[in-house]
């Protein structure tokens, strides 16, 4: 099996030492990856286009954060690769979902080779279609991600999102949108469509969600006051979000976003509604 190692040197926890450790350990177990240095989604898509032309099965290892992995998922052809993640990034929520506790642990899991089927969400917008691993956030959540300053993200890491949230709290917008599914319609100020349990790090937002099983869960904030968000944030930080009465939960196989609110997927801003969300329940296999 041909092996590729995507390396993003701009990732928050990238270092020459971590990369050399990874290569030495893989080589010691006869896994000899072709190292692909990437910095932008454009770089990743170009590399994936070449990989997609290969006929033999391949293992694609991503040494980066959630954004880098998301770009690979959007570039690789469905059903053609076994994927693996090493937590080199600023945000490593997917690694936490997979039970990967460190770079060393991730390498050990690659060597062991155990895999599971991976389900991904699919966001269809007016001009393009995108996949996501973790979540799609609409409304205030999308606006916070949109307004993150790149330099702040580089130096403050997760703190950059808190800084952007503070900016949105000062410039508060009370407008809502409608989220539609087979369960009915919900008026939301924010909706987070979860394909995984975690959000914003290691905080549990949707305990029943998993990238290994079909079905999506929408966590909706219907209130549009700052006090409502403060209550939700406090319970999220205490891992008690499932008990918060300000959150409405809707389980469905797909959703329709009615309105023109900002949208983020896996921590990156991608545009504005309206849009539809569905799922690809057998996108690839992933090392666990």
C-alpha positions as CSV (number, residue, x, y, z in Angstrom):
1,X,0.0,0.0,0.0
2,X,1.4,3.4,-1.0
3,X,1.6,5.8,1.9
4,X,1.5,9.6,1.8
5,X,2.2,11.9,4.7
6,X,0.7,15.4,4.5
7,X,2.7,17.9,6.6
8,X,1.5,21.4,7.3
9,X,4.5,23.4,8.7
10,X,2.1,26.2,9.7
11,X,0.3,23.9,12.1
12,X,0.4,25.0,15.7
13,X,2.3,22.0,17.1
14,X,4.5,21.3,14.1
15,X,8.2,21.0,14.7
16,X,11.2,19.4,13.0
17,X,11.6,17.1,16.0
18,X,8.0,15.9,15.9
19,X,8.3,15.2,12.2
20,X,11.6,13.3,12.5
21,X,10.2,11.2,15.4
22,X,7.2,10.3,13.2
23,X,9.3,9.3,10.2
24,X,11.8,7.3,12.3
25,X,9.1,5.4,14.0
26,X,7.2,4.7,10.8
27,X,10.4,3.6,9.0
28,X,11.2,1.2,11.8
29,X,8.0,-0.6,11.0
30,X,8.5,-0.6,7.2
31,X,6.0,2.2,6.6
32,X,7.8,4.6,4.2
33,X,5.6,7.5,3.4
34,X,6.1,10.1,0.6
35,X,6.2,13.4,2.5
36,X,4.0,16.1,1.0
37,X,4.6,19.6,2.4
38,X,1.4,21.7,2.2
39,X,0.5,25.1,3.5
40,X,-2.9,26.0,2.0
41,X,-6.0,24.2,0.8
42,X,-4.9,24.8,-2.8
43,X,-1.7,22.9,-2.1
44,X,-3.6,20.0,-0.6
45,X,-6.1,19.8,-3.4
46,X,-3.3,19.7,-6.0
47,X,-1.6,16.9,-4.1
48,X,-4.9,15.0,-3.7
49,X,-5.6,15.3,-7.4
50,X,-2.4,13.4,-8.1
51,X,-3.2,10.7,-5.5
52,X,-6.7,10.3,-6.9
53,X,-5.1,9.1,-10.2
54,X,-3.4,6.2,-8.5
55,X,-5.1,2.8,-8.9
56,X,-3.5,1.0,-5.9
57,X,-4.9,1.4,-2.4
58,X,-3.2,4.1,-0.3
59,X,-2.8,5.3,3.2
60,X,-3.0,9.0,3.7
61,X,-1.6,10.4,7.0
62,X,-2.3,14.0,7.9
63,X,0.1,15.7,10.3
64,X,-1.8,18.9,11.0
65,X,-4.9,20.3,12.6
66,X,-8.6,19.9,11.9
67,X,-8.4,22.4,9.0
68,X,-5.7,20.5,7.3
69,X,-7.6,17.2,7.7
70,X,-10.8,18.8,6.4
71,X,-9.0,20.0,3.2
72,X,-7.7,16.5,2.6
73,X,-11.2,15.0,3.1
74,X,-12.4,17.6,0.5
75,X,-9.7,16.7,-1.9
76,X,-9.5,12.9,-1.7
77,X,-11.8,10.7,-3.8
78,X,-14.4,8.9,-1.6
79,X,-13.8,5.2,-1.0
80,X,-10.2,5.2,-2.2
81,X,-8.0,5.8,0.9
82,X,-7.4,4.8,4.4
83,X,-7.0,8.0,6.4
84,X,-5.0,8.7,9.6
85,X,-4.5,11.8,11.7
86,X,-1.5,13.0,13.8
87,X,-2.3,15.9,16.1
88,X,0.2,18.6,14.9
89,X,-2.4,21.3,14.8
90,X,-3.7,24.3,16.8
91,X,-7.0,22.5,17.1
92,X,-7.1,18.7,17.2
93,X,-10.7,18.0,18.0
94,X,-10.8,15.1,15.5
95,X,-7.8,13.4,17.2
96,X,-9.7,13.7,20.5
97,X,-12.7,12.0,18.9
98,X,-10.5,9.2,17.7
99,X,-8.9,8.8,21.2
100,X,-5.5,9.9,20.0
101,X,-3.8,11.5,23.0
102,X,-0.5,12.6,21.5
103,X,1.6,12.4,18.3
104,X,3.3,9.3,19.7
105,X,0.0,7.7,20.3
106,X,-1.2,8.5,16.8
107,X,1.9,7.0,15.3
108,X,1.4,3.8,17.4
109,X,-2.2,3.6,16.1
110,X,-1.0,3.8,12.5
111,X,1.5,1.0,13.1
112,X,-1.2,-1.1,14.7
113,X,-3.4,-0.5,11.6
114,X,-6.9,-0.8,13.2
115,X,-9.6,1.0,11.1
116,X,-13.2,2.0,11.3
117,X,-15.6,3.3,8.7
118,X,-15.8,7.1,8.6
119,X,-19.1,9.0,8.1
120,X,-18.8,12.7,7.0
121,X,-21.3,15.6,6.7
122,X,-21.9,17.2,3.3
123,X,-22.7,20.9,3.0
124,X,-24.3,21.9,-0.3
125,X,-24.2,25.6,-1.0
126,X,-25.4,27.5,-4.1
127,X,-22.0,27.3,-5.8
128,X,-20.1,24.4,-4.2
129,X,-20.3,21.3,-2.1
130,X,-18.0,20.7,0.9
131,X,-17.5,17.8,3.4
132,X,-17.0,18.2,7.1
133,X,-15.8,15.8,9.8
134,X,-16.8,17.5,13.0
135,X,-19.5,20.2,12.7
136,X,-21.1,22.9,10.6
137,X,-21.9,26.1,12.6
138,X,-24.5,28.6,11.3
139,X,-25.4,32.0,12.7
140,X,-23.3,33.5,15.5
141,X,-21.0,30.5,15.5
142,X,-20.2,31.0,11.8
143,X,-19.7,34.8,12.4
144,X,-17.2,34.2,15.2
145,X,-15.1,31.9,13.0
146,X,-15.4,34.3,10.1
147,X,-14.1,37.2,12.1
148,X,-11.0,35.4,13.6
149,X,-7.9,37.3,12.7
150,X,-5.3,35.0,11.0
151,X,-2.4,36.5,13.1
152,X,-4.4,36.1,16.3
153,X,-5.0,32.4,15.4
154,X,-1.3,31.9,14.8
155,X,-0.2,33.4,18.1
156,X,-3.2,33.0,20.4
157,X,-4.4,29.6,19.0
158,X,-7.8,28.8,20.6
159,X,-7.8,32.2,22.3
160,X,-8.3,33.8,18.9
161,X,-11.8,32.4,18.8
162,X,-12.5,33.9,22.3
163,X,-11.3,37.3,21.1
164,X,-13.6,37.1,18.0
165,X,-16.5,36.0,20.3
166,X,-15.9,39.1,22.4
167,X,-16.0,41.3,19.3
168,X,-19.4,39.7,18.3
169,X,-20.7,40.2,21.9
170,X,-20.0,44.0,21.5
171,X,-21.5,44.2,18.1
172,X,-24.5,41.9,18.9
173,X,-26.9,40.8,16.1
174,X,-30.3,39.4,17.1
175,X,-31.3,38.2,13.7
176,X,-32.5,34.5,13.5
177,X,-32.8,31.9,10.7
178,X,-34.9,28.8,10.1
179,X,-33.4,25.3,10.3
180,X,-35.6,22.7,8.6
181,X,-35.5,18.9,8.7
182,X,-37.9,15.9,8.6
183,X,-38.5,16.7,12.3
184,X,-39.9,20.1,11.5
185,X,-38.6,23.7,11.6
186,X,-36.7,25.5,14.4
187,X,-36.0,29.2,14.6
188,X,-32.3,29.6,15.6
189,X,-29.8,32.2,16.5
190,X,-27.1,29.6,16.2
191,X,-27.2,26.0,15.0
192,X,-24.3,23.6,15.2
193,X,-24.8,20.5,13.1
194,X,-22.7,17.8,14.8
195,X,-21.1,14.8,13.3
196,X,-19.0,14.3,16.4
197,X,-19.4,14.8,20.2
198,X,-16.8,17.4,20.8
199,X,-16.7,21.1,20.0
200,X,-14.1,23.8,20.5
201,X,-11.5,21.5,21.9
202,X,-12.4,18.7,24.3
203,X,-15.8,20.1,25.3
204,X,-18.7,17.6,24.9
205,X,-21.5,19.4,23.0
206,X,-23.4,16.4,21.5
207,X,-22.7,13.2,23.5
208,X,-24.6,11.0,21.1
209,X,-22.8,12.1,17.9
210,X,-20.0,10.1,16.3
211,X,-18.1,10.1,13.0
212,X,-18.4,6.3,13.1
213,X,-22.2,6.1,12.9
214,X,-24.9,7.6,10.6
215,X,-27.1,10.5,11.6
216,X,-26.5,14.1,12.4
217,X,-27.5,16.1,15.4
218,X,-28.4,19.8,15.4
219,X,-27.7,21.7,18.6
220,X,-29.8,24.9,18.3
221,X,-29.7,28.1,20.4
222,X,-33.1,29.6,19.9
223,X,-32.7,32.6,22.3
224,X,-30.8,35.6,20.9
225,X,-29.6,37.3,24.1
226,X,-26.1,37.5,25.5
227,X,-27.4,36.0,28.8
228,X,-28.5,32.9,26.9
229,X,-25.1,32.4,25.4
230,X,-23.3,33.0,28.7
231,X,-25.5,30.2,30.2
232,X,-24.7,27.8,27.3
233,X,-20.9,28.6,27.4
234,X,-20.7,28.0,31.2
235,X,-22.4,24.6,30.9
236,X,-20.2,23.7,27.8
237,X,-17.0,24.5,29.8
238,X,-18.2,22.3,32.6
239,X,-19.2,19.5,30.1
240,X,-22.9,19.9,31.1
241,X,-24.2,21.2,27.8
242,X,-26.6,18.2,27.6
243,X,-28.4,19.6,30.7
244,X,-28.8,23.2,29.4
245,X,-32.4,24.1,28.8
246,X,-31.5,26.8,26.3
247,X,-30.4,24.2,23.8
248,X,-32.8,22.5,21.4
249,X,-31.6,19.2,19.9
250,X,-32.8,17.8,16.6
251,X,-31.6,14.4,15.2
252,X,-32.0,13.9,11.5
253,X,-30.2,12.6,8.4
254,X,-30.2,16.1,6.8
255,X,-31.1,19.8,7.3
256,X,-32.0,22.8,5.2
257,X,-30.7,26.2,6.2
258,X,-33.1,29.0,5.3
259,X,-31.5,32.4,5.4
260,X,-28.2,34.1,4.6
261,X,-26.3,33.7,7.8
262,X,-22.6,32.9,8.0
263,X,-21.5,29.2,8.0
264,X,-18.3,27.5,9.2
265,X,-17.3,23.9,8.9
266,X,-14.6,22.3,11.1
267,X,-13.4,25.7,12.3
268,X,-13.1,27.5,8.9
269,X,-15.5,30.0,7.5
270,X,-16.9,28.9,4.1
271,X,-19.7,31.3,3.2
272,X,-23.4,32.1,3.7
273,X,-26.7,30.4,3.5
274,X,-29.0,29.2,2.2
275,X,-27.6,25.7,2.1
276,X,-28.4,22.0,2.6
277,X,-26.6,19.5,4.9
278,X,-26.6,15.7,4.3
279,X,-24.2,12.9,5.1
280,X,-21.9,10.4,3.4
281,X,-22.1,7.4,5.7
282,X,-19.2,5.4,4.1
283,X,-16.7,8.0,2.9
284,X,-13.5,6.2,3.9
285,X,-11.8,4.1,6.5
286,X,-9.8,5.8,9.2
287,X,-7.1,4.6,11.6
288,X,-8.3,4.5,15.3
